[in-house]
Amino acid sequence: MLDRTQWFLAGMSIALSLQLSQPVAAAVPVGKVLQTAQTNSSDAGDKAFKEGLQLYQQGTAQPKRSAIVKWEEALKLYRQAGDNRGQALSLLGLGRVYSDFGENQKALEYYSQSLPLFRALGDRRGEATTLNNIGNVYAELGEKQKALEYFSQSLLLRRATGHRGGEAATLNNIGSVYSDLGEKQKALEYYSQSLPLLRAVGDRGGEATTLNNIGLVYSALGEQQKALEYYSQSLPLKRAVGDRGGEATTLNSIGLVYSELGEKQKALEYYSQSLPLKRAVGDRGGEATTLDNIGSVYSALGEKQKALEYYSQSLPLKRAVGDRGGEALTLTSIGNVYADLGEKQKALEYYSQSLPLFRAVGDRSGEAATLNNISNVYAELGEKQKALEYYSQSLPLSRATGDRAGEAITLFHIAYVKRAQNNLTEALNDIESSLKIIENLRTKIASPELRSSYFATVQNRYEFYIDLLMQLHKTNPKSGYDRKALEASERSRARSLLELLFESNANIREGISPDLLQQEKSVQQQLDAIEKQRIETISAPNPNATKIDEIDKQRLALLEQYQQIQALIRTASPRYAALTQPQPLTLPEIQKQILDENTILLQYSLGESRSYLWVVTSTGLTSYELPKRGDIETAAKDFLEAITSPIQRDIPQQVAQASGNLGQVILQPAATQLGNKRLLIVPDGVLHYTPFQALTIAKPRGENNNVPLIVEHEIITLPSASSLAILRQNYGDRKPPSQNLAILADPVFSPNDERIKGKITQTTTEKLEANNLGLNQSLRASNRQWPPERLAFTRQEAQTISSLFPSASSRQIFDFDASRTTATDGNLVNYQIIHFATHGLANSQNPELSGILMSMIDDKGNLVNGFLRLTDIFNLKLAANLVVLSACQSGMGQNVKGEGMVGLTRGFMYAGAQRVAVSLWSVDDEGTSVLMQKFYQKMQQQKLAPAAALRAAQIEMMQQEKWKSPYYWAAFTLQGEWK
């Protein structure tokens, strides 16, 4: 929602002070009775006017309505007194308050009476203010060209009178109109003229309005991170000046950004703050917009009826205030809901109402979106050609308005229809064009979390692309489409992790010529300028085709120059290029950098209609089609239930059946290729939770079918193949730490622990919770008790493990010393292996609340913060070959589409660990202790690499009657380096 600046308060206050300072006659001569009556009326008018102004400045609906009464009273008195200036100001005030309430026709009536009075008085500032406000009314009514005419008249007068604050306001309003018309670059030009003027005159409210509007432009252009930066500057200014309506607008804008990035609940929080403020100030148009936005969130969350309720509240408000563009938007939104509910004809009815409204108000972005939605309905009704006709109308509009996200969506939909028509090659071109835009938009989001959220919202495009390539592979098996599909899969996963890993160890400016960096910056600026010129040319009423071709040629030449400079930078600093334009590995790079002749990569991609498995060896690639995602999810959940449920896990037949069922689905097709080789597994979706080592594959007749995969294979899981390459790059030239082992175990969690005196009380518990913020929430999310129970076997585990290492190069950290302070004091950087034998917590809803539980009480009985949160882990500086989280669910986290598991593992990888051993479920305390002891024995005494040592320990465990159930030995998995 654009924030327009309506000016009258400053002018009115100044004019009023001048009027009130006029001298009043001390006596009333007999011959001047009429003049005295007029003077008295004028004085009474001033008093009523001033009271109205004070009421209006309170900013909420009821005082504003009371202001109307006062200003109507003032107007009547000023008319009796023949006071034209007082009349003009009262009319201006009445127009403004009716405009605030969305009663635009009534506002126009008052402004139209005010304007000739200001002109008759020769008051050019008052005239300029009224022209500005009339322009705002026409803008709200969707008559954009008429609005521009009034703003242009106002701007000339404001410049002529040297009114810089007023000039800035009108520049802002002109920018808002161009933004509404889809001319975003032109809007930015006007805003950038307005902003320094507002700052120069100290108008913080106006500055906040313009900052909000600049944010809206960047949001529309798909640059959500930049939009947030401007909103974050606007919001405190709005609050500082007490502009509650403006505050509500900016809260609404922030909510829109989070909604666009897929953070729907966060968006809802901002909308919920905005709505009561809009109602309090009586802004019915703003209230309607916020109701729309809340409806869109509920629609995205699948609550369609709730969405309709909000839209049905919004629509009459939009109509009441005469906001035809807003009405069109709500009608389109209602159409979208009916389309989702399968009521296609009803959806088309709403779209057919909204489309002419968008066209009438000149909203080309809204028109493009509605055309796109009509196309979607026809596509679903099987009228493919009709759908393509509407898409072909939508696409140039999105391009003309610079709506890159809208362009990407339309290209995706066109590709979808063309695939349905079996026009696979054209579909491929369209989806690749769509993905190029997505990659570009993604890089403009600085926050890794928001970047991940955005990438999750577009994963269906990558899924479609992969499926399309594999369908082309079926018909053209020798054309390399399966290779492209694998590389697309690699591009679609763990990208934020890749960038974090790049960032963690890269001094990107070191060794780069300043001249080279300046060249790159210069070409980037030229590209920005040519893109701006291109949008302006395409957006012209009659675009010049010759000029567009010329611009495109210049753009291609600049892009080529930019790529050449990047190649020079990549040569000088590969890490810099990777940070600015991350490059996931290609098939030859995977084969050369990740695999050897004894190692195979299994990469999965789960899809709505079918899934895929690529088996990559150092010399070849084979692909397999698997069942759809839903079937695999069912089998995977049954398997996990069978091996973790207290009822089923000790019944070998049930475990074997569930294991065999999932193995049959996801491994059996590739069984003949596996041999006895090491398996690097890149899972997808539910497979992130799957202990592959416990799966079984059907054997030839006569052989034992119930042999877990771990017996014949060393198994390592990876977020992506590329992530291992970056890990290796980061530690390749790193000097190994001088010490062998640091082990933190058996912390003190509770005041009633036998290691300290005193009993636990309610007061102590409350203090304990206060010192460990977020921990209780994490415990509840993980179904754990508070305070956490002591893990008795971890001490024995730690002592046995430590005994395998020379005492001079190892450190045992027990009891009170196993604390958050010890973990973060910087000394862990000196150890090759770091072992945490304590509780781990994985929060799948809020990964930032995941962490490791350390001592919560010191040796004096004082309560301390013992929650080593994920954010703390990211800030650790480690050089470890191995981090072991001998804790419950330490390998879990939030499974983010396109990112995989977001949790403790990536925190330790970012901090500098080569590999991390973690668990997938809550593990038996004694069983974990036994497994860990065997694991370290294999590493120290048999000199096995960590992956081989874990495998050997798990095989030994399963051969013992007590521990043979996979529940005891299969939870632990190694992520990261396998060598």
C-alpha positions, -999 to +999 in steps of 0.1 A: +000+000+000+016+033-011+020+061+014+009+094-001+017+127+016-012+151+021-002+185+033-023+210+051-015+209+088+017+230+087+001+255+064-030+257+085-011+262+117+010+290+102-021+307+087-040+303+120-012+319+140-012+349+117-049+353+120-049+350+158-022+377+161-043+404+144-051+432+170-087+433+184-104+467+187-106+479+223-140+496+218-169+493+195-181+525+180-218+528+173-213+531+135-193+498+134-218+473+148-217+452+116-179+451+116-178+442+153-202+413+146-180+401+118-149+404+140-166+384+168-177+357+142-141+356+130-127+352+165-152+325+173-143+309+140-106+309+150-115+293+183-136+266+167-109+260+140-081+257+166-101+232+186-108+212+155-071+212+147-062+199+181-088+171+178-075+162+143-039+160+156-049+132+181-049+110+150-076+085+158-111+081+142-134+096+169-114+128+175-112+133+137-150+130+135-153+156+163-129+178+143-154+177+114-180+192+137-156+220+148-145+228+113-180+230+100-188+253+129-157+274+120-167+275+083-201+289+092-186+315+114-160+325+089-187+329+062-207+352+085-175+372+091-166+373+054-132+357+063-121+340+030-088+328+044-106+311+074-131+296+050-104+282+027-085+266+056-117+251+071-126+236+037-091+223+033-092+206+067-127+191+060-114+178+027-084+162+044-104+145+071-129+130+046-100+119+025-086+101+056-119+083+060-118+072+023-148+094+015-131+107-016-160+123-035-169+144-004-132+153+000-132+166-036-163+188-029-145+206-001-112+209-019-130+223-050-145+250-028-112+257-011-091+261-043-108+293-058-106+310-023-069+304-021-065+317-056-086+348-049-064+355-019-032+352-039-022+325-014+000+303-037+011+280-009-025+273+000-033+268-036-004+244-040-015+224-010-050+220-022-039+210-057-016+184-041-045+170-021-069+169-050-042+149-069-041+124-040-079+119-042-077+112-080-048+088-074-069+070-048-098+068-073-076+053-099-075+083-122-037+084-123-033+108-153-056+133-137-037+130-104-004+137-123-020+169-138-028+182-103+006+172-088+024+189-117+005+222-110+012+219-073+049+212-079+054+243-100+038+265-073+058+249-044+091+255-062+081+291-071+073+298-034+104+281-022+084+256-001+109+228+000+088+206+024+058+209+001+079+202-030+092+170-014+057+159-006+045+164-041+076+147-055+067+117-033+032+116-046+042+118-082+066+089-075+036+069-060+015+074-091+043+062-113+048+032-090+010+024-093+014+026-131+042+000-130+070+025-139+091+016-109+124+032-120+106+065-127+090+062-092+125+058-077+137+089-094+110+110-078+115+095-044+152+101-046+145+138-053+120+139-024+141+123+003+170+148+007+146+177+007+126+161+035+157+155+055+169+191+048+137+206+063+137+181+092+104+165+082+108+131+098+072+120+090+076+128+053+110+111+053+094+080+068+067+080+041+092+082+013+114+055+028+083+032+030+075+040-007+111+032-018+108-001+000+076-009-019+093-003-052+121-026-043+097-052-031+078-050-064+111-055-082+117-087-062+145-072-041+129-081-008+160-077+013+165-041+001+128-034+007+132-046+043+161-022+048+140+008+038+110-003+059+134-007+089+144+029+085+108+041+081+091+024+110+110+040+139+105+075+123+067+068+120+066+059+156+087+088+167+064+114+151+033+096+164+020+088+129-001+057+138-016+054+103+018+055+087+032+030+113+003+007+103+012+011+066+049+002+072+040-028+094+018-039+065+046-035+041+070-055+062+044-083+064+042-083+026+079-090+024+078-119+048+048-133+030+066-131-004+096-149+011+073-177+024+074-167+061+036-167+064+033-168+102+057-139+105+037-119+079+005-126+099+022-111+130+029-078+112-006-076+097-021-083+131-002-052+145-012-031+115-050-038+115-060-023+148-039+008+141-057+013+107-090+009+124-081+033+152-072+061+128-103+054+107-083+046+075-109+023+058-088+019+027-058+008+047-080-014+068-092-031+036-057-036+023-046-052+056-077-075+056-067-085+020-032-094+031-044-114+061-067-133+037-038-140+013-019-156+042-048-178+052-052-188+016-016-198+013-019-218+045-048-237+030-075-221+051-096-211+022-129-203+040-111-181+065-094-163+036-128-157+020-141-142+053-113-116+053-118-108+016-155-104+021-148-078+049-124-060+026-144-057-006-172-034+007-146-012+023-128-009-010-160+000-028-171+025-001-139+045-004-139+043-042-106+024-045-112+007-078-076-007-080-080-022-045-114-036-054-099-053-084-072-068-062-097-082-038-118-096-066-088-114-080-079-128-046-115-142-042-111-157-077-079-173-066-096-190-037-124-203-058-099-216-083-081-235-055-114-249-043-120-263-078-148-238-086-132-227-119-162-210-134-168-190-103-131-180-103-134-168-139-164-147-130-144-128-103-114-124-127-137-110-154-148-084-129-113-074-118-096-073-152-115-042-166-110-024-132-072-030-134-072-017-169-093+013-160-069+025-133-038+017-153-025-010-129-005-031-154+010-054-126-025-063-114-036-068-150-007-091-157-014-111-125-051-115-133-044-126-169-020-151-155-047-164-131-072-167-160-046-187-179-042-210-150-079-218-149-081-225-186-050-247-183-067-267-155-099-270-175-078-285-203-081-255-227-043-254-232-043-231-262-066-206-246-043-206-215-013-198-237-031-169-253-037-153-219-001-161-207+011-143-239-008-112-229+005-114-193+042-119-200+050-085-218+031-066-190+053-082-163+084-074-183+073-038-190+066-031-153+099-047-142+080-074-122+107-101-124+090-124-100+058-122-120+077-128-152+093-159-137+059-173-126+043-168-160+073-184-178+069-214-154+032-217-162+038-215-199+064-243-196+039-263-177+012-260-204+037-267-232+048-299-215+012-310-212+010-304-250+042-326-254+061-296-266+090-305-243+118-286-260+100-252-259+089-260-223+126-265-214+135-231-228+107-214-208+115-230-175+152-223-179+144-186-185+122-187-153+150-203-132+175-177-144+153-149-130+149-169-097+186-173-094+191-136-099+164-126-074+177-150-048+212-135-048+196-101-039+185-114-005+214-110+020+199-129+050+207-166+047+175-174+066+153-153+043+172-166+012+164-201+023+127-192+028+125-177-006+142-206-022+118-230-005+089-211-022+103-218-057+113-255-053+083-266-074+100-249-103+132-269-099+111-301-093+093-294-126+126-287-144+142-320-132+111-340-141+110-324-176+147-332-182+142-368-171+112-371-195+134-358-223+161-383-212+135-411-218+130-401-254+166-390-260+188-412-237+221-402-253+216-364-253+228-358-217+195-348-202+200-371-172+233-353-165+215-319-167+188-332-143+215-343-118+231-309-120+197-292-116+192-313-085+225-301-072+216-265-080+183-269-061+196-280-027+216-266+003+225-234-015+224-213+016+246-238+033+270-236+004+272-198+007+276-200+045+305-224+041+321-201+014+316-171+037+330-188+068+366-191+055+369-165+028+388-132+030+373-122-003+392-089-008+427-103-001+450-102-031+425-087-055+436-057-076+416-026-066+414-017-103+398-050-111+372-046-084+365-010-096+361-024-132+335-049-119+317-022-100+317+001-130+302-025-153+276-034-127+265+003-126+264+004-164+242-028-164+219-012-139+217+019-161+210+000-193+183-021-175+166+010-164+168+024-199+153-009-213+124-008-189+116+028-197+117+021-235+095-010-232+071+008-210+066+037-234+031+039-250+045+031-284+077+011-278+104+017-305+114-018-316+147-006-332+157+011-300+148-020-279+171-041-301+199-016-298+196-016-260+195-054-259+227-055-279+244-031-255+232-052-226+246-084-240+279-067-247+280-054-211+271-089-197+299-104-217+323-078-204+311-084-168+316-122-172+351-116-185+359-095-154+344-122-132+366-148-148+396-126-140+384-123-104+377-161-102+413-167-113+427-144-086+403-155-059+379-184-064+363-177-031+352-142-041+335-154-073+318-182-053+305-157-028+291-134-055+278-162-078+280-196-061+288-225-085+274-259-075+294-288-089+289-302-124+289-340-130+326-341-141+335-320-110+316-344-087+333-373-103+368-357-101+366-339-067+342-360-046+344-396-057+370-423-062+368-458-077+355-472-044+329-445-037+294-440-052+271-411-049+234-417-045+214-385-051+176-384-046+149-361-058+114-367-046+086-354-068+048-351-068+043-376-097+075-395-096+109-394-080+144-400-092+177-415-081+210-408-097+239-432-092+272-415-099+305-433-100+339-419-108+334-428-145+296-430-151+261-419-144+229-440-142+195-427-134+163-444-121+127-434-119+112-441-084+076-439-071+061-405-062+069-386-031+038-397-012+046-434-016+082-430-005+070-409+025+046-437+036+073-464+034+099-442+052+076-433+080+066-469+085+103-479+086+112-452+112+082-461+133+092-498+132+128-492+144+120-465+171+087-475+185+090-493+219+063-517+207+078-527+174+116-521+176+123-555+193+101-575+169+126-586+142+099-596+117+082-561+117+116-543+115+127-566+086+094-560+067+095-522+070+132-521+062+127-543+031+097-523+019+116-490+019+148-507+005+127-521-023+115-487-032+146-465-030+176-489-033+166-520-052+166-504-087+203-497-082+212-528-062+235-543-089+256-512-090+264-509-053+288-539-048+306-533-016+314-497-023+313-467+000+279-448-004+277-410-003+240-403+001+224-370-007+188-374+006+157-354-002+126-347+019+116-375+043+148-393+035+168-368+056+153-387+086+161-421+073+189-443+087+201-458+054+225-481+073+196-502+086+179-507+052+179-540+035+179-550-002+164-582-016+192-607-025+193-635-051+175-667-041+194-686-014+210-655+001+200-638+034+177-610+026+178-595+061+213-580+059+215-542+067+232-520+042+259-511+067+273-547+066+284-542+030+288-504+028+304-475+045+277-448+046+280-410+047+252-385+042+257-350+026+234-320+022+247-318-014+278-331-032+290-294-036+290-289+002+317-315+006+338-298-021+336-265-001+344-282+032+375-296+016+384-262+002+380-246+036+403-269+055+426-280+027+454-257+037+446-256+074+472-265+100+459-294+121+453-286+158+481-296+183+458-315+207+438-347+201+406-347+221+383-325+241+354-342+256+326-324+275+304-348+294+280-352+324+270-316+330+250-305+360+215-296+350+195-295+383+199-280+418+190-314+433+219-331+415+239-352+440+270-332+431+256-301+449+237-295+480+202-282+481+167-291+469+150-279+438+122-254+444+098-235+423+118-203+427+150-221+417+133-236+387+121-202+376+156-187+379+170-217+360+146-211+332+153-173+331+190-180+328+185-204+299+162-184+275+145-204+249+155-237+265+121-246+281+104-240+248+129-263+231+124-290+257+086-288+253+090-290+215+112-321+220+088-337+246+115-335+273+112-329+310+124-298+329+150-298+344+167-323+321+177-356+337+213-365+343+228-389+317+246-413+340+265-433+313+281-403+297+308-401+323+318-437+319+317-431+281+339-401+283+365-418+307+367-449+284+372-427+253+397-405+270+418-435+281+424-443+244+443-410+239+476-397+256+466-377+286+489-348+275+469-343+243+434-348+256+411-330+280+382-343+300+357-316+310+331-329+335+305-316+359+303-278+364+332-272+339+312-288+311+296-254+306+286-230+279+314-207+290+340-235+284+325-243+250+327-207+238+360-195+254+380-202+222+401-231+235+383-258+215+401-245+183+431-265+196+415-299+193+412-324+164+382-342+179+355-325+200+330-347+217+298-335+234+283-363+257+251-346+268+215-338+258+209-323+223+177-305+213+165-302+178+136-278+172+120-285+138+098-254+139+124-229+150+159-242+143+174-212+161+161-228+193+181-260+187+211-265+209+232-285+233+226-286+271+256-278+292+259-272+330+233-249+343+247-245+377+283-236+387+303-251+416+290-225+440+254-233+433+248-202+412+225-206+383+241-200+349+232-201+312+239-236+300+221-236+267+246-237+238+222-225+211+226-228+174+236-192+171+264-198+196+276-228+176+278-207+144+301-183+163+325-210+175+359-210+159+370-247+153+396-266+133+382-300+142+385-331+120+355-345+138+328-332+161+307-359+178+273-351+192+267-381+214+233-367+222+196-373+215+183-361+181+214-340+174+211-347+137+175-334+135+163-299+127+139-281+104+136-298+070+135-268+047+126-274+010+157-269-011+180-267+020+175-301+037+180-303+075+187-270+091+201-277+125+232-283+146+252-301+119+254-270+096+263-249+127+294-270+134+303-272+097+302-234+095+323-232+127+350-253+110+343-290+115+352-314+086+327-339+097+300-343+123+286-375+139+250-370+150+219-390+159+185-391+142+164-400+172+164-401+210+189-428+218+192-452+247+218-437+271+237-470+278+235-481+241+250-448+230+278-451+255+287-486+242+286-475+206+308-445+212+334-465+230+336-490+202+337-461+176+367-445+192+385-479+197+382-485+160+396-450+152+425-451+178+435-488+179+427-499+144+435-465+128+402-465+108+389-432+093+358-420+112+333-433+086+349-467+085+352-468+123+315-459+128+305-487+104+327-512+122+312-502+156+277-505+144+283-540+129+298-551+162+269-537+181+243-555+159+260-588+165+254-586+202+220-599+213+213-570+237+220-544+210+209-561+178+178-539+172+186-510+148+171-487+174+203-490+194+230-488+167+214-472+136+206-437+149+241-424+145+252-411+111+283-393+098+278-361+078+306-344+058+341-357+049+344-395+043+382-397+038 
